[in-house]
Amino acid sequence: MSLPDTLSTIRRIEGGFAARVPDDWMQGRTSYGGFSAALALEAARGFAPDLPPLRSAQVAFVGPLAGEVEVRARLLRRGRNASWIAAEIASEAGIGLTATFVFMGPVESSLHLHRVPPPAGLIPPEQAVRFPEGRGPGFSVHFDRGFALPRSEQKLPELDWWVRLRDREGLDPMVELMLVGDALPPGVMPLLDARAPVSSMTWQVNLLTPLPQTRDGWWLLRSAGNYAEKGCSSQDMAVWNADGEAMAVGMQAIALFG
């Protein structure tokens, strides 16, 4: 059941909506993080019809989310150019996700800085070696995936994949980007036993464009681990479109159990 299918069956409640997390969007005992974050953003977007574009999101994966969930949003502040909206998702087990979204319109500025180049040696998405069907967590059935860089025998704490959502019809571009943006395993996974449990704790995303767009649905995702000690890992993340234009950057804290 795709995200558009899920959103078509939501039930409106005070402050947001109720929805059911489909089994094929689960990752272990909880919802795939990008799916939960996308639901939270959908609730925040519904708070007001005239919000400016999303420019930043802070997401905390507090606990497991499964089955029937309630997604609510509330206004924290609305200024002349920017609006802060908090969202929360809860299930029978309690709160599973909290998020703060910042929506901001354009302002005059003399500074123009673009220093997020795509990885060198990039393989175009049309030529990338695709992942075999059935490989990966259950939610991967919703994505086409391919290796964005040539294979290396050296194990590095970095992953660079092309990812495309199979059913994105009717989705807001920002919601699609949140859904896709967490689709990679942690960057340190090449250094771990593939069976080692992992769990995202927090996710900071900064949007570098008011309207993310790409060609044929393909997004280039990068996760690069920069620290791992005593079961906690930190990683830098980035998203480019199919033409190598930077769409988003971020950081994630991850719990490692192995």
Long-range contacts (C-beta under 8 A, 24 or more apart in sequence): 1-25, 2-142, 2-166, 2-167, 3-35, 3-38, 3-142, 3-167, 3-171, 3-175, 3-179, 4-167, 4-168, 4-169, 4-170, 4-171, 5-167, 6-39, 7-42, 13-70, 13-72, 14-72, 15-72, 15-73, 15-74, 16-43, 16-46, 16-70, 16-71, 16-72, 16-73, 16-87, 17-43, 17-46, 17-70, 17-71, 18-68, 18-69, 18-70, 18-71, 19-68, 19-69, 19-71, 20-67, 20-68, 20-69, 21-65, 21-66, 21-67, 21-69, 23-138, 24-138, 24-139, 24-141, 24-142, 25-138, 25-139, 25-142, 26-66, 26-138, 26-139, 27-137, 27-138, 27-139, 28-137, 28-197, 29-64, 29-66, 30-61, 30-63, 30-64, 30-65, 30-66, 30-96, 31-64, 31-65, 31-66, 31-69, 31-96, 32-137, 32-139, 32-182, 33-59, 33-61, 33-182, 33-200, 33-203, 34-178, 34-179, 34-180, 34-181, 34-182, 34-183, 35-139, 35-179, 36-61, 36-65, 36-89, 36-96, 36-97, 37-97, 37-99, 37-178, 37-179, 37-181, 37-182, 37-203, 38-175, 38-176, 38-178, 38-179, 39-69, 39-71, 39-89, 40-71, 40-73, 40-87, 40-88, 40-89, 40-97, 40-99, 40-101, 41-87, 41-99, 41-101, 41-174, 41-175, 41-178, 42-71, 42-172, 42-175, 43-71, 43-72, 43-73, 43-87, 44-73, 44-85, 44-86, 44-87, 44-99, 44-101, 45-172, 45-174, 45-175, 46-73, 47-73, 47-74, 47-75, 47-85, 48-75, 48-78, 48-83, 51-83, 51-85, 51-103, 52-81, 52-82, 52-83, 52-103, 52-104, 52-105, 52-210, 53-103, 53-104, 53-105, 53-174, 53-207, 53-210, 53-211, 54-101, 54-102, 54-103, 54-174, 54-207, 55-82, 55-102, 55-103, 55-104, 55-206, 55-207, 55-210, 56-101, 56-102, 56-104, 56-204, 56-205, 56-206, 56-207, 57-99, 57-100, 57-101, 57-102, 57-178, 57-203, 57-204, 57-205, 57-207, 58-99, 58-100, 58-202, 58-203, 58-204, 58-205, 59-97, 59-98, 59-99, 59-202, 59-203, 59-204, 59-205, 60-97, 60-98, 60-99, 60-201, 60-202, 61-96, 61-97, 61-199, 61-200, 61-201, 61-202, 61-203, 62-95, 62-96, 62-97, 62-98, 63-93, 63-94, 63-95, 63-96, 64-91, 64-93, 64-96, 65-89, 65-91, 65-93, 65-96, 65-97, 66-91, 66-93, 67-91, 67-92, 68-92, 69-96, 76-100, 81-105, 81-107, 106-210, 114-246, 116-208, 116-238, 116-240, 116-246, 116-249, 117-244, 117-246, 118-220, 118-240, 118-244, 118-246, 119-148, 119-149, 119-160, 119-220, 119-222, 121-149, 121-150, 122-148, 122-149, 122-160, 122-220, 122-244, 123-147, 123-148, 123-149, 123-150, 124-242, 125-162, 125-164, 125-216, 125-218, 125-220, 125-242, 128-162, 140-183, 142-166, 142-167, 143-180, 143-183, 145-183, 148-220, 155-190, 155-191, 156-190, 157-187, 157-188, 157-190, 157-191, 157-224, 157-225, 157-226, 157-228, 157-235, 158-187, 158-190, 158-222, 158-223, 158-224, 158-225, 159-184, 159-185, 159-187, 159-189, 159-190, 159-221, 159-222, 159-223, 159-224, 160-220, 160-221, 160-222, 161-220, 161-221, 162-218, 162-219, 162-220, 162-221, 163-218, 163-219, 163-220, 163-221, 164-216, 164-217, 164-218, 164-219, 165-217, 168-217, 173-211, 173-212, 173-213, 174-207, 174-212, 176-212, 177-207, 177-212, 177-219, 177-239, 177-247, 177-248, 178-205, 180-219, 180-221, 180-239, 181-205, 181-219, 181-221, 181-237, 181-239, 181-248, 181-250, 182-252, 183-221, 184-221, 184-222, 184-223, 184-237, 185-223, 186-223, 186-225, 186-233, 186-235, 186-252, 186-254, 186-256, 187-223, 187-224, 187-225, 187-233, 187-235, 187-236, 188-225, 188-228, 188-233, 188-235, 188-254, 188-256, 191-225, 191-228, 192-256, 192-258, 193-258, 195-258, 196-256, 196-257, 196-258, 197-256, 197-257, 197-258, 198-254, 198-255, 198-256, 198-257, 199-254, 199-255, 199-257, 200-252, 200-253, 200-254, 200-255, 201-252, 201-253, 201-254, 201-255, 202-252, 202-253, 203-250, 203-251, 203-252, 204-250, 204-251, 204-252, 205-237, 205-248, 205-249, 205-250, 206-248, 206-249, 206-250, 207-247, 207-248, 208-246, 208-247, 208-248, 208-249, 209-245, 209-246, 209-247, 212-239, 212-241, 212-247, 212-248, 213-241, 214-241, 214-242, 214-243, 214-247, 215-241, 215-242, 215-243, 216-242, 218-242, 219-247, 220-244, 223-252, 228-256, 231-255, 231-256, 231-257, 232-256
